[in-house]
Amino acid sequence: MKPLTRRQQAILSFIEDFSVTHSYPPTIREIQEGLGISSTSVVDYNLKVLEQRDEIHRNRNISRGIELVNRPTGGNNLVQIPIVGQIAAGQPIHVPGDIGPHGYDEAVEIGPEMLGSHKSDGLFALRVKGHSMVDALINDGDVVILKEQRVCENGETVAVWLIDESETTLKRFYLEGEQVRLQPENVTMEPIYTRTENVEIKGKLVTVIRPPR
C-alpha cells in the first residue's frame, strides 16, 4: 500500500489540531481554507482516500461529521446537538413549523464542558441571522444552543415564537403586565412589544458557538 501523500498527512494533522482546539471537527471548507487548498472538491477527494485507508470515519449527514480513527480529537465525549433551523437576532424571520429537535439534517458537536450543569436531553441549536444581540456577544453566523422549555424568568435570553407573525426571534424576555418586551442587546435597536398571548417561549439560551472567521 502506498504511503499517504504530503497533502493527506497535512489534512490529518489539521483535523487533529482543529479538533483538540475546538472540541469538534472541522468542516470541509475549514480544511480547505486552513490549508490553502484550491477547492473543497480536492479536500473531499482526499478525505475519501483517508476513509478508504481507515484513517477517518465520516458521517455525511452533518457538516462536522469527520472522526479520526485511533487519534486524539479532544472530543471523545462530544455531545451532538441538532441544528433545527435559523433564528433572527435582528428583525424576526420566518421559520417553518415548530422549533424543536424533531428531525434534522445537520448537527453540531460540542464538548460537555460547554454545557455546564445542563443535560444534553432537550437541547437544540439554531443559526443566528442578524446583529441585534451583538452586545451580548451573539453575532451573525453564530450557532446558539438552547434548552427546550416553555417558561423563563425576566431578563433571560430565549427563543420566542411570535404566533401571529409565524416568526421567531432571539431576545431577552420581560413580562410587563399584559404585554411582553423582547429586548435586543444592541443600543441602536428598539425592543419589540407584543401581547402575551402572541408569544410562545421555545427555549432558553445555554451557550454560543462561534465558528472560525
LUMLUMNU-224717 format. One record per residue (C-alpha): residue number from 1; residue in one letter; chain; x negated, z negated, y negated. Coordinates in steps of 0.02 Angstrom, whole numbers, plus 50000, padded with zeros to 5 digits. Last residue first. Layout:
PT  NUM  A  A  X  Z  Y
...
//
This chain:
PT  213  R  A  50697  49456  48325
PT  212  P  A  50694  49357  48487
PT  211  P  A  50870  49299  48533
PT  210  R  A  50933  49139  48453
PT  209  I  A  51034  49032  48572
PT  208  V  A  51150  48905  48491
PT  207  T  A  51214  48742  48567
PT  206  V  A  51370  48645  48614
PT  205  L  A  51503  48710  48495
PT  204  K  A  51679  48656  48538
PT  203  G  A  51801  48774  48623
PT  202  K  A  51970  48859  48614
PT  201  I  A  52061  48772  48473
PT  200  E  A  52228  48857  48442
PT  199  V  A  52284  48875  48263
PT  198  N  A  52442  48954  48192
PT  197  E  A  52544  48795  48222
PT  196  T  A  52427  48701  48105
PT  195  R  A  52464  48822  47963
PT  194  T  A  52316  48911  47884
PT  193  Y  A  52178  48889  47757
PT  192  I  A  52014  48986  47775
PT  191  P  A  51868  48917  47676
PT  190  E  A  51781  49016  47537
PT  189  M  A  51610  49097  47556
PT  188  T  A  51453  49096  47447
PT  187  V  A  51401  48920  47499
PT  186  N  A  51391  48972  47681
PT  185  E  A  51438  48850  47818
PT  184  P  A  51617  48908  47833
PT  183  Q  A  51762  48785  47831
PT  182  L  A  51921  48814  47929
PT  181  R  A  52049  48707  47838
PT  180  V  A  52204  48669  47939
PT  179  Q  A  52377  48638  47867
PT  178  E  A  52516  48513  47890
PT  177  G  A  52415  48366  47828
PT  176  E  A  52233  48416  47815
PT  175  L  A  52156  48446  47986
PT  174  Y  A  51975  48499  47963
PT  173  F  A  51880  48613  48082
PT  172  R  A  51705  48682  48051
PT  171  K  A  51706  48868  48086
PT  170  L  A  51689  49001  48221
PT  169  T  A  51825  49132  48213
PT  168  T  A  51956  49215  48321
PT  167  E  A  52086  49347  48291
PT  166  S  A  52261  49385  48353
PT  165  E  A  52316  49374  48170
PT  164  D  A  52471  49271  48203
PT  163  I  A  52385  49164  48334
PT  162  L  A  52222  49123  48248
PT  161  W  A  52109  49070  48392
PT  160  V  A  51977  48943  48342
PT  159  A  A  51800  48925  48408
PT  158  V  A  51742  48754  48352
PT  157  T  A  51617  48666  48241
PT  156  E  A  51663  48482  48221
PT  155  G  A  51704  48413  48049
PT  154  N  A  51870  48336  48095
PT  153  E  A  51876  48292  48280
PT  152  C  A  51923  48414  48417
PT  151  V  A  52064  48466  48534
PT  150  R  A  52093  48612  48653
PT  149  Q  A  51932  48616  48753
PT  148  E  A  51812  48743  48829
PT  147  K  A  51636  48688  48792
PT  146  L  A  51543  48816  48687
PT  145  I  A  51377  48907  48695
PT  144  V  A  51341  49015  48543
PT  143  V  A  51241  49176  48556
PT  142  D  A  51153  49233  48397
PT  141  G  A  51173  49410  48332
PT  140  D  A  51224  49360  48155
PT  139  N  A  51157  49187  48120
PT  138  I  A  51201  49007  48159
PT  137  L  A  51077  48895  48067
PT  136  A  A  51215  48783  47999
PT  135  D  A  51185  48860  47827
PT  134  V  A  51205  49030  47912
PT  133  M  A  51383  48994  47969
PT  132  S  A  51472  49127  47864
PT  131  H  A  51349  49264  47912
PT  130  G  A  51437  49384  48028
PT  129  K  A  51451  49427  48211
PT  128  V  A  51409  49290  48336
PT  127  R  A  51405  49326  48522
PT  126  L  A  51511  49212  48629
PT  125  A  A  51467  49097  48773
PT  124  F  A  51566  48993  48897
PT  123  L  A  51556  48817  48966
PT  122  G  A  51695  48742  49070
PT  121  D  A  51581  48667  49202
PT  120  S  A  51398  48667  49146
PT  119  K  A  51401  48480  49113
PT  118  H  A  51360  48419  48938
PT  117  S  A  51241  48274  48912
PT  116  G  A  51107  48382  48832
PT  115  L  A  51150  48565  48864
PT  114  M  A  50982  48635  48808
PT  113  E  A  50891  48529  48938
PT  112  P  A  50986  48623  49073
PT  111  G  A  50881  48778  49038
PT  110  I  A  50979  48931  48988
PT  109  E  A  51044  49089  49071
PT  108  V  A  51157  49207  48976
PT  107  A  A  51294  49305  49060
PT  106  E  A  51370  49477  49059
PT  105  D  A  51514  49566  49142
PT  104  Y  A  51645  49430  49132
PT  103  G  A  51796  49358  49220
PT  102  H  A  51896  49207  49165
PT  101  P  A  51769  49104  49068
PT  100  G  A  51877  49079  48914
PT  99  I  A  51943  49162  48758
PT  98  D  A  52116  49237  48780
PT  97  G  A  52152  49421  48766
PT  96  P  A  52072  49547  48651
PT  95  V  A  51957  49476  48516
PT  94  H  A  51996  49547  48344
PT  93  I  A  51879  49498  48204
PT  92  P  A  51879  49349  48087
PT  91  Q  A  51783  49369  47923
PT  90  G  A  51611  49293  47942
PT  89  A  A  51558  49197  48096
PT  88  A  A  51656  49320  48199
PT  87  I  A  51660  49292  48387
PT  86  Q  A  51612  49417  48520
PT  85  G  A  51656  49418  48703
PT  84  V  A  51655  49323  48866
PT  83  I  A  51470  49287  48886
PT  82  P  A  51469  49188  49049
PT  81  I  A  51346  49042  49059
PT  80  Q  A  51215  49036  49198
PT  79  V  A  51120  48871  49207
PT  78  L  A  50936  48886  49246
PT  77  N  A  50864  48760  49369
PT  76  N  A  50709  48858  49416
PT  75  G  A  50692  48916  49238
PT  74  G  A  50514  48888  49184
PT  73  T  A  50477  49051  49271
PT  72  P  A  50345  49003  49400
PT  71  R  A  50307  49141  49525
PT  70  N  A  50360  49164  49705
PT  69  V  A  50478  49308  49664
PT  68  L  A  50515  49334  49479
PT  67  E  A  50698  49347  49432
PT  66  I  A  50766  49480  49316
PT  65  G  A  50952  49473  49273
PT  64  R  A  50940  49445  49087
PT  63  S  A  51064  49582  49038
PT  62  I  A  51188  49537  49174
PT  61  N  A  51271  49644  49309
PT  60  R  A  51105  49723  49358
PT  59  N  A  51048  49567  49451
PT  58  R  A  50865  49599  49490
PT  57  H  A  50739  49520  49608
PT  56  I  A  50555  49533  49571
PT  55  E  A  50386  49558  49658
PT  54  D  A  50469  49622  49817
PT  53  R  A  50373  49787  49811
PT  52  Q  A  50538  49880  49796
PT  51  E  A  50584  49766  49651
PT  50  L  A  50417  49799  49566
PT  49  V  A  50445  49986  49586
PT  48  K  A  50620  49971  49513
PT  47  L  A  50549  49868  49369
PT  46  N  A  50425  50009  49338
PT  45  Y  A  50565  50137  49322
PT  44  D  A  50667  50021  49211
PT  43  V  A  50521  49996  49092
PT  42  V  A  50496  50184  49079
PT  41  S  A  50683  50204  49048
PT  40  T  A  50673  50073  48910
PT  39  S  A  50560  50188  48811
PT  38  S  A  50383  50210  48744
PT  37  I  A  50312  50043  48799
PT  36  G  A  50245  49932  48659
PT  35  L  A  50227  49781  48773
PT  34  G  A  50347  49665  48682
PT  33  E  A  50461  49805  48628
PT  32  Q  A  50486  49875  48803
PT  31  I  A  50496  49702  48883
PT  30  E  A  50624  49648  48752
PT  29  R  A  50721  49808  48785
PT  28  I  A  50728  49773  48972
PT  27  T  A  50794  49598  48938
PT  26  P  A  50682  49447  48952
PT  25  P  A  50702  49301  49074
PT  24  Y  A  50767  49128  49027
PT  23  S  A  50682  48962  48992
PT  22  H  A  50616  49034  48827
PT  21  T  A  50428  49004  48840
PT  20  V  A  50413  49000  49030
PT  19  S  A  50524  49153  49048
PT  18  F  A  50428  49251  48917
PT  17  D  A  50260  49212  48997
PT  16  E  A  50322  49261  49172
PT  15  I  A  50411  49419  49115
PT  14  F  A  50259  49472  49013
PT  13  S  A  50142  49441  49158
PT  12  L  A  50250  49547  49274
PT  11  I  A  50261  49685  49145
PT  10  A  A  50073  49684  49119
PT  9  Q  A  50043  49696  49307
PT  8  Q  A  50162  49845  49313
PT  7  R  A  50069  49926  49168
PT  6  R  A  49899  49902  49250
PT  5  T  A  49966  49983  49408
PT  4  L  A  50007  49879  49559
PT  3  P  A  49895  49906  49709
PT  2  K  A  49934  50048  49829
PT  1  M  A  50000  50000  50000
//
